[in-house]
Every structure is written in structure tokens, then in C-alpha cells.
């Protein structure tokens, strides 16, 4: 049996198990929108941990982290820094969001904005903008899985075939089980991902070098620019970019639609606090693909596609069964976050835009499932036909969603904030984000353009909200009883 045949067979078995596990997890249990979108607020600490970890280990962990390390060097550590710092913020923010949403039966960030400001229009705007900025992430996961599967199958599986498989697998269990299916598949995915990362942490340094010590010594001696800011790039990722990006991302991740879905799926706020304590240790495993990207500098010094750094080492040095297992871990690391993105987008539309607010729970769930299919098909078409069209938007995605912070979070802390103020800040902040990118000025003077935009956004929202309100004199005519004569 050829290496490719072994890899493809194991991959097919893994996808069948994934679908079975995801579908079985929700059979007979998903009877409402809350059950479908946030698992009925019933996940304990372990499942919340695995579900939230799914957003840490995406296909980017196996492709982008190693690729950035190969291409730029030390700036990639922003990934670990903001994920861990974000969990410090989440320790305080997540219980607040859970309590507010549980009290008022809310299931998404659009719900939060609509309820807090009493404005359905603002809720719809939040839902539309969140969708625009989430679709590129769905497409990135589809394309990431294609790259992983093609690499692990030694080129036997075409990128387009892998993309279609990822769409079908994710849609199948999402439509049946919703977020609960993603949580159960995370058990399989995290087991394989952690095992793969720990194995590679030992294998790669000792197979290609005499251990991690020699690898680091060679980095210091031969590639010192990879170990200092701004790294080996063109000077874009300096210390100001690094710090400002960590600040922006640490705050934004707490209101990211998929993160909020994970928060609201918890059984209680205590599970979220425990998750914030435990999950930073999980982030440390991201050092491994970063180290592997550095190792690839010496083994394959002229890679055409740096995102393949990890899988080039894997396919070069390991037997087909192990290559397949590591590839399956990478594929599931695309499928799980993709499924959570689809559930989040479906909920935003099914509940806020098409479902008529809080009425008609059955109709809301039906619309949410329809939107999942439509959005998944759009992302799949983009991956197959226009692979650069939506992906270019991904550069804007995090900075764009950051502009929703006043609408989703700041309003819960400051009662004077108004819907008009939030809308004005959102318009200005969004214009700055797009303007800086259009002019090629992000970062601006070394600072992440999204943080600049958010700062102006908050200032405008605050100023408009504090403007004196014009009071209206209301004339009330009261009919007094006539005296008895």
C-alpha cells in the first residue's frame, strides 16, 4: 500500500468518525435555538475548555504559526501573548456577559447590543458587520484544510476536493447538533492536536539537530534577525506594533462572536473563570509550531510557501501513518472552528435579522440552519473560485470586529452610552480602519491601525453620548372633577 493510500484511508476514516460523533452528540437534544446555538447554557468546565481551545488551535496553528516563524521570526509570539492576555480580560468580562445574557435570554452579540440600547436597528447593524468580518475566517479554514490534506496525502488529494469535504463534514453535524456537536468533535480534535504537538516538540529537534539546544544556538549564530524585533520582515512588525496588537486583540477576542458563543454555552460563570485560569497553559503549546518553523529555516531554506514549513518537515521525516495522524489533527483544527463560525453567523441572522427578534423560536432555528448552509456555500465558492477575494478581507477582520466593542461591551459598564453615540463611533472607527488599509498606512507610525481606529471610535461614541439632550415640555391636560352643587 502506497504512502498516499495509507494517508487517504486514515483521513477518510477520521472524517467518518467526526461526522458520527458530531451528529450523535445532538440527537434528540437540540429542540430550541438556545440548544442549537449555545448548547442550552449547559456545558461544564471541561467542554468549555475544549470548545474555547478550538479557537486557539485552528488551521493557523499548524500552518500560519510555523509559516510566520519561518518568514518573520519573533513577531509571531504576539499570538501566544494576546491569547493569554485575553484570558486575563476574559476572567472579568466573560462572567459579566454570561450573567447579562442568561438573565435576559440573549444568545449573541447582536442580542446584547439590541437589548442594551433598545435598538433593533443597532442589533441588525452589529449582526451584518460581524457576518462580513467572519466569512473570511470560514473561507480561511476551508482553504487551510485543503492545504493540510494535500500535504498529508503527498499530493494525492486535490485542494478543491479537500475543501468540499471540509464543507460537507462541518455542515452535516452543525445542522443536526449545532454548538454541542462542535464541542464533542473538539474532544477528538484536541486529543490528536495535543498529541501531535507534543510528539513534534521531541521529534523534530532531535531528528534534524542534536536537540533543541543546538537549534537555538544555530538561530543565534546564523539567523539573529529572526530573534529581534521587527524580525526578518520589512520592518512592519516592530515593538509598537507588537504591543498595540496585543492590546487590541486581547480586548477584541472577548467580544468575538464565536468566543461569546463559547461563554454563553457554559453552565455557570464559575466554569468561565476556571477556563480563564487553565487555558493559558494550553497556549504554551503554540511554542512548538513556532519552533518547528524556525527548524525549517535550516532544513528547507528556500521554501516557496512558508505556510507548509511544518508539513514539509513531517512528510520528509515520518512514516505515512504518523503523517496522516498529524494531518488529521490539522484538518480537524480547521473543521471545529469553521463549525463554530457557521453556528455564530447562523444565530446572528436567524435570531436578529430573519427571525424577528425574540419571537418564533422554531422559525429562528430554521432560519439559522439555512443561513449556515448559505454562508458555508459562499465561503466554499470563494475558496474554489476566488481564493484571494475574501481572504484579503481577513486582514481587516479583527480590526473591524474591534469596532463593535462599545456596542457589545462598553455599554454594559457605562450606562450613559447611547445608541446614537455607539453608531457614530462605529461609523468613524470603521472608516478609519478601511481608510488606513486603502492608503497602506496600517500600522500607523508603527501602531496597529485597528487600535487607533478603536480609540477614535470610543472618543466619538463618548462625546456624542454626553451631548446635552434636548428636553421636551409635555402639556398634560387633566380633567378635574366638577364640584357638586
VMD Tcl script that draws the C-alpha trace (Angstrom):
set ca {
  {0.00 0.00 0.00}
  {1.48 3.35 -1.03}
  {2.10 6.19 1.42}
  {-0.64 8.25 -0.21}
  {-3.15 5.38 0.02}
  {-2.42 4.92 3.73}
  {-2.87 8.63 4.42}
  {-6.09 8.92 2.42}
  {-7.60 5.82 4.05}
  {-6.89 7.07 7.57}
  {-8.22 10.51 6.65}
  {-11.48 9.03 5.30}
  {-11.96 7.00 8.50}
  {-11.31 10.09 10.63}
  {-13.89 12.15 8.73}
  {-16.49 9.39 9.14}
  {-15.82 9.26 12.89}
  {-16.04 13.06 13.07}
  {-19.46 13.15 11.42}
  {-20.75 10.27 13.57}
  {-19.51 11.88 16.79}
  {-20.89 15.31 15.91}
  {-24.30 14.02 14.85}
  {-24.68 11.61 17.79}
  {-23.93 14.36 20.32}
  {-27.10 16.26 19.43}
  {-29.64 13.58 18.56}
  {-32.88 14.20 20.44}
  {-31.41 17.09 22.43}
  {-31.43 20.07 20.08}
  {-35.04 21.28 20.27}
  {-34.60 25.05 20.59}
  {-32.44 27.86 19.25}
  {-30.65 28.13 22.60}
  {-29.83 24.41 22.48}
  {-28.57 24.68 18.90}
  {-26.59 27.91 19.24}
  {-25.21 27.80 22.80}
  {-25.91 24.21 23.95}
  {-28.67 25.40 26.25}
  {-26.10 27.05 28.53}
  {-25.23 23.60 29.82}
  {-21.53 22.89 29.16}
  {-19.27 22.23 32.13}
  {-15.68 23.33 32.66}
  {-14.11 20.55 30.55}
  {-16.28 21.06 27.48}
  {-15.97 24.85 27.71}
  {-12.19 24.41 27.90}
  {-12.12 22.15 24.84}
  {-14.51 24.35 22.87}
  {-12.58 27.53 23.62}
  {-9.30 25.75 22.92}
  {-10.71 25.04 19.48}
  {-10.33 28.74 18.73}
  {-6.68 28.57 19.78}
  {-5.74 25.57 17.65}
  {-7.14 26.37 14.23}
  {-5.52 25.52 10.92}
  {-3.42 28.64 11.54}
  {-1.68 26.81 14.38}
  {-0.33 24.17 12.00}
  {0.20 26.45 9.01}
  {0.37 30.13 9.89}
  {2.27 29.91 13.18}
  {5.08 27.87 11.66}
  {4.88 29.96 8.48}
  {5.16 33.27 10.32}
  {8.06 31.91 12.36}
  {9.79 30.84 9.13}
  {9.11 34.16 7.38}
  {9.40 36.77 10.15}
  {10.70 35.21 13.35}
  {9.98 36.59 16.81}
  {6.93 38.79 15.96}
  {4.84 35.58 15.81}
  {4.95 35.44 19.60}
  {2.17 38.04 19.55}
  {-0.11 35.02 19.03}
  {0.67 33.50 22.41}
  {0.81 36.90 24.09}
  {-2.63 38.13 23.07}
  {-4.37 34.78 23.58}
  {-3.03 34.55 27.13}
  {-3.59 38.23 27.93}
  {-7.09 37.97 26.52}
  {-7.86 35.27 29.07}
  {-6.95 37.69 31.87}
  {-9.54 40.10 30.43}
  {-11.99 37.22 29.99}
  {-11.71 36.31 33.68}
  {-13.60 39.53 34.44}
  {-15.60 40.04 31.23}
  {-16.90 36.52 30.50}
  {-18.93 36.13 33.75}
  {-20.48 39.57 33.16}
  {-21.57 38.66 29.62}
  {-22.88 35.26 30.76}
  {-24.91 36.75 33.60}
  {-26.38 39.53 31.47}
  {-27.31 37.16 28.65}
  {-28.70 34.45 30.93}
  {-30.87 37.00 32.76}
  {-32.35 38.35 29.53}
  {-32.19 35.12 27.45}
  {-29.77 36.51 24.87}
  {-27.70 34.28 22.57}
  {-25.40 36.53 20.51}
  {-23.51 39.83 20.42}
  {-26.30 41.32 18.26}
  {-28.77 40.39 21.00}
  {-26.60 42.17 23.56}
  {-26.44 45.39 21.52}
  {-30.15 45.34 20.70}
  {-31.24 44.71 24.29}
  {-28.79 47.09 25.98}
  {-29.60 50.05 23.75}
  {-33.20 49.16 22.95}
  {-32.46 49.47 19.25}
  {-33.28 46.71 16.79}
  {-31.52 48.72 14.08}
  {-28.26 48.68 16.04}
  {-28.63 44.93 16.60}
  {-29.06 44.36 12.87}
  {-26.01 46.52 12.09}
  {-23.91 44.54 14.56}
  {-25.13 41.25 13.05}
  {-24.36 42.34 9.47}
  {-20.89 43.71 10.28}
  {-19.99 40.63 12.33}
  {-21.03 38.43 9.40}
  {-18.95 40.42 6.92}
  {-15.88 40.04 9.10}
  {-16.48 36.36 9.98}
  {-16.99 34.95 6.48}
  {-13.28 35.35 5.60}
  {-12.44 33.18 8.62}
  {-14.75 30.44 7.34}
  {-13.05 30.56 3.96}
  {-9.60 30.57 5.56}
  {-10.43 27.38 7.46}
  {-11.72 25.73 4.27}
  {-8.56 26.68 2.38}
  {-6.37 25.77 5.35}
  {-7.85 22.29 5.45}
  {-7.22 21.95 1.72}
  {-3.54 22.76 2.18}
  {-3.22 20.38 5.13}
  {-4.94 17.45 3.40}
  {-3.00 17.89 0.18}
  {0.27 17.93 2.14}
  {-0.55 14.92 4.34}
  {-1.75 12.89 1.32}
  {1.51 13.55 -0.56}
  {-0.48 15.48 -3.16}
  {-2.96 12.66 -3.84}
  {-5.98 14.69 -2.64}
  {-6.64 17.88 -4.58}
  {-7.10 21.16 -2.73}
  {-10.62 21.53 -4.10}
  {-11.67 18.04 -3.06}
  {-10.41 18.68 0.47}
  {-12.28 21.99 0.58}
  {-15.56 20.30 -0.40}
  {-15.00 17.57 2.20}
  {-14.47 20.13 4.96}
  {-17.69 21.92 3.96}
  {-19.74 18.70 3.95}
  {-18.33 17.39 7.24}
  {-18.83 20.64 9.14}
  {-22.30 21.33 7.74}
  {-23.54 17.80 8.47}
  {-23.01 17.83 12.21}
  {-23.63 21.58 12.62}
  {-27.11 21.36 11.11}
  {-28.03 18.49 13.42}
  {-26.19 19.33 16.64}
  {-25.14 22.97 16.49}
  {-22.56 24.10 19.02}
  {-22.87 20.88 21.01}
  {-21.57 18.92 18.01}
  {-18.56 21.24 17.75}
  {-17.83 20.73 21.45}
  {-17.85 16.93 21.13}
  {-15.72 16.94 17.99}
  {-13.30 19.18 19.92}
  {-12.61 16.22 22.21}
  {-11.28 14.19 19.26}
  {-9.56 17.18 17.70}
  {-7.78 18.35 20.86}
  {-6.62 14.86 21.72}
  {-4.98 14.48 18.31}
  {-3.68 18.07 18.22}
  {-2.04 17.94 21.64}
  {-0.56 14.51 20.92}
  {0.80 15.71 17.58}
  {2.31 18.89 19.03}
  {3.98 17.09 21.95}
  {5.39 14.45 19.62}
  {6.75 17.03 17.17}
  {8.31 19.01 20.02}
  {10.51 16.00 20.70}
  {10.90 14.54 17.22}
  {11.90 17.50 15.05}
  {14.76 18.94 17.17}
  {16.30 15.52 17.80}
  {15.82 14.18 14.28}
  {17.30 17.15 12.42}
  {19.59 18.51 15.15}
  {21.15 17.25 18.36}
  {18.24 18.60 20.36}
  {16.56 21.99 20.88}
  {19.78 23.43 22.30}
  {21.64 23.11 19.00}
  {18.66 24.51 17.09}
  {18.59 27.62 19.29}
  {22.36 28.01 19.11}
  {22.20 27.94 15.31}
  {19.42 30.51 15.35}
  {21.54 32.86 17.46}
  {24.64 32.33 15.35}
  {23.17 32.17 11.84}
  {19.76 33.88 11.94}
  {19.93 36.55 14.66}
  {17.48 38.84 12.85}
  {14.75 36.25 13.44}
  {15.17 36.72 17.22}
  {14.84 40.52 17.49}
  {12.13 43.00 16.54}
  {10.99 43.76 13.89}
  {12.08 40.27 12.81}
  {13.17 39.24 9.34}
  {10.40 41.11 7.50}
  {10.34 44.61 6.11}
  {10.26 46.36 9.48}
  {6.47 46.42 9.82}
  {6.24 44.29 12.95}
  {8.20 46.34 15.47}
  {7.71 46.68 19.21}
  {4.94 49.30 18.93}
  {3.02 47.07 16.53}
  {3.58 44.10 18.84}
  {2.29 45.83 21.99}
  {-0.63 47.60 20.27}
  {-1.72 44.39 18.54}
  {-1.71 42.50 21.83}
  {-3.83 45.23 23.47}
  {-6.32 45.32 20.58}
  {-6.62 41.56 20.16}
  {-6.81 40.83 23.90}
  {-9.85 43.10 24.16}
  {-11.43 42.08 20.87}
  {-11.25 38.34 21.44}
  {-13.59 38.77 24.41}
  {-16.41 40.03 22.16}
  {-15.59 37.91 19.11}
  {-18.92 36.26 18.13}
  {-17.53 32.73 18.40}
  {-15.88 33.47 21.75}
  {-19.12 34.86 23.14}
  {-20.92 31.73 21.93}
  {-18.44 29.71 23.98}
  {-19.05 31.92 27.02}
  {-22.81 31.58 26.78}
  {-22.61 27.79 26.38}
  {-21.16 27.47 29.90}
  {-23.36 26.14 32.68}
  {-22.33 28.94 35.04}
  {-19.80 31.79 35.44}
  {-17.53 29.60 37.56}
  {-16.79 27.38 34.54}
  {-15.66 30.51 32.66}
  {-13.35 31.65 35.45}
  {-11.78 28.19 35.63}
  {-11.37 28.25 31.85}
  {-9.51 31.57 32.09}
  {-7.15 30.04 34.65}
  {-6.47 26.78 32.79}
  {-6.41 27.79 29.14}
  {-3.24 29.98 29.26}
  {-1.24 26.81 29.91}
  {-2.71 25.39 26.73}
  {-1.43 28.38 24.76}
  {2.15 27.44 25.63}
  {1.89 24.51 23.22}
  {1.88 27.06 20.39}
  {5.61 27.44 21.01}
  {6.05 24.09 19.25}
  {4.88 25.06 15.73}
  {6.87 28.30 16.16}
  {9.98 26.25 16.98}
  {9.28 23.96 14.02}
  {9.04 26.95 11.69}
  {12.48 28.01 12.91}
  {13.85 24.50 12.34}
  {12.57 24.56 8.75}
  {14.84 27.56 8.09}
  {17.83 25.22 8.18}
  {16.27 22.10 6.63}
  {14.40 23.84 3.77}
  {15.97 27.30 3.48}
  {14.16 28.21 0.25}
  {10.52 27.19 0.75}
  {8.19 28.66 -1.85}
  {5.22 28.56 0.56}
  {6.29 29.22 4.13}
  {2.92 28.03 5.48}
  {3.98 24.48 4.56}
  {7.05 24.61 6.83}
  {5.63 22.21 9.40}
  {4.23 19.69 6.92}
  {7.37 19.71 4.79}
  {9.30 18.51 7.85}
  {6.60 16.00 8.75}
  {6.34 14.40 5.31}
  {10.12 14.42 4.94}
  {10.89 12.60 8.18}
  {7.93 10.46 9.29}
  {6.18 7.30 8.03}
  {2.82 7.63 6.31}
  {0.60 6.62 9.31}
  {2.11 9.31 11.54}
  {1.94 11.85 8.74}
  {-1.76 11.01 8.37}
  {-2.47 11.41 12.10}
  {-0.77 14.80 12.22}
  {-2.64 15.77 9.06}
  {-5.95 14.68 10.59}
  {-5.18 16.85 13.65}
  {-4.60 19.78 11.31}
  {-7.79 19.05 9.34}
  {-9.92 18.88 12.49}
  {-8.30 22.11 13.63}
  {-9.93 23.68 10.59}
  {-13.29 21.90 10.85}
  {-14.02 22.69 14.52}
  {-13.52 26.48 14.37}
  {-15.27 26.57 10.99}
  {-18.32 24.90 12.52}
  {-18.36 27.39 15.41}
  {-18.12 30.31 12.95}
  {-21.06 28.89 10.99}
  {-23.18 28.48 14.12}
  {-22.37 32.04 15.23}
  {-23.29 33.54 11.84}
  {-26.44 31.43 11.60}
  {-27.54 32.62 15.05}
  {-26.90 36.28 14.20}
  {-29.16 36.07 11.14}
  {-31.72 33.54 12.34}
  {-32.31 35.38 15.59}
  {-31.76 39.08 14.85}
  {-32.29 39.70 11.14}
  {-34.63 37.00 9.78}
  {-36.18 35.61 12.95}
  {-37.97 38.72 14.16}
  {-36.19 39.44 17.45}
  {-37.27 37.22 20.34}
  {-40.42 35.81 18.69}
  {-40.80 32.49 16.92}
  {-38.02 30.28 18.34}
  {-38.76 27.46 15.90}
  {-38.57 29.80 12.93}
  {-35.34 31.32 14.27}
  {-33.66 27.92 14.48}
  {-34.81 27.02 10.96}
  {-33.51 30.28 9.53}
  {-30.22 29.85 11.41}
  {-29.66 26.47 9.78}
  {-30.49 27.84 6.33}
  {-28.02 30.69 6.81}
  {-25.34 28.17 7.87}
  {-25.67 26.39 4.55}
  {-25.74 29.62 2.53}
  {-22.72 31.14 4.28}
  {-20.79 27.88 4.07}
  {-21.57 27.69 0.34}
  {-20.39 31.30 -0.16}
  {-17.12 30.59 1.65}
  {-16.65 27.33 -0.29}
  {-17.26 29.12 -3.60}
  {-14.73 31.74 -2.60}
  {-12.19 29.06 -1.75}
  {-12.73 27.26 -5.06}
  {-13.20 30.15 -7.48}
  {-11.73 33.28 -5.94}
  {-9.21 32.17 -3.31}
  {-7.85 35.69 -2.78}
  {-11.09 37.71 -2.83}
  {-12.43 37.05 0.65}
  {-9.07 36.18 2.16}
  {-7.94 39.74 1.54}
  {-10.74 40.85 3.87}
  {-9.31 38.70 6.67}
  {-6.62 41.33 7.20}
  {-9.43 43.70 8.19}
  {-11.50 41.19 10.15}
  {-10.06 41.51 13.63}
  {-9.73 45.28 13.37}
  {-13.28 45.51 12.05}
  {-14.81 43.43 14.83}
  {-12.83 45.50 17.35}
  {-15.01 48.47 16.41}
  {-18.00 46.62 17.93}
  {-16.51 46.83 21.44}
  {-18.56 49.89 22.52}
  {-21.81 48.32 21.27}
  {-21.25 44.92 22.88}
  {-19.15 45.53 26.00}
  {-18.57 49.17 26.92}
  {-22.30 49.81 27.15}
  {-22.59 47.21 29.92}
  {-20.14 49.18 32.05}
  {-21.27 52.73 31.21}
  {-24.97 53.50 31.40}
  {-24.68 56.94 29.76}
  {-23.58 55.42 26.45}
  {-26.33 55.83 23.85}
  {-27.26 54.05 20.65}
  {-26.62 57.20 18.62}
  {-23.19 57.58 20.20}
  {-22.31 53.95 19.50}
  {-23.47 54.26 15.89}
  {-21.44 57.44 15.35}
  {-18.31 55.84 16.82}
  {-18.81 52.72 14.74}
  {-19.05 54.73 11.51}
  {-15.92 56.75 12.30}
  {-13.92 53.76 13.55}
  {-14.89 51.64 10.54}
  {-13.99 54.45 8.14}
  {-10.55 54.78 9.74}
  {-9.89 51.02 9.51}
  {-10.77 50.89 5.82}
  {-9.06 54.19 5.10}
  {-5.74 53.17 6.66}
  {-5.75 49.91 4.72}
  {-6.67 51.63 1.47}
  {-3.80 54.10 1.89}
  {-1.35 51.43 3.03}
  {-0.85 53.20 6.37}
  {-1.60 50.32 8.72}
  {0.36 50.18 11.01}
  {0.22 53.96 11.54}
  {3.56 55.18 12.88}
  {4.21 51.63 14.00}
  {0.90 51.27 15.88}
  {-1.80 48.78 14.89}
  {-4.34 50.74 12.84}
  {-7.25 48.92 14.47}
  {-6.26 50.26 17.89}
  {-6.02 53.80 16.50}
  {-9.50 53.40 14.99}
  {-10.92 51.96 18.21}
  {-9.51 54.86 20.24}
  {-11.21 57.39 17.96}
  {-14.37 55.25 17.95}
  {-14.61 55.34 21.76}
  {-13.92 59.10 21.87}
  {-16.66 59.84 19.33}
  {-19.14 57.48 21.00}
  {-18.44 59.09 24.39}
  {-18.66 62.66 23.09}
  {-21.95 62.08 21.27}
  {-23.43 60.25 24.26}
  {-22.52 63.12 26.59}
  {-24.06 65.82 24.42}
  {-26.86 67.55 26.35}
  {-30.20 66.10 25.45}
  {-32.93 68.49 24.45}
  {-35.76 68.19 26.91}
  {-39.30 68.39 25.67}
  {-42.10 70.12 27.56}
  {-45.15 67.93 27.58}
  {-48.52 69.51 28.23}
  {-50.88 67.31 30.17}
  {-54.49 68.31 30.45}
  {-56.12 66.76 33.46}
  {-59.87 66.80 33.74}
  {-60.63 67.76 37.33}
  {-63.92 66.68 38.86}
  {-66.54 69.41 38.97}
  {-67.73 70.45 42.41}
  {-71.09 69.13 43.46}
  {-73.71 71.88 43.61}
}
mol new
graphics top color blue
foreach p $ca { graphics top sphere $p radius 0.5 }
foreach p [lrange $ca 0 end-1] q [lrange $ca 1 end] { graphics top cylinder $p $q radius 0.2 }
display resetview
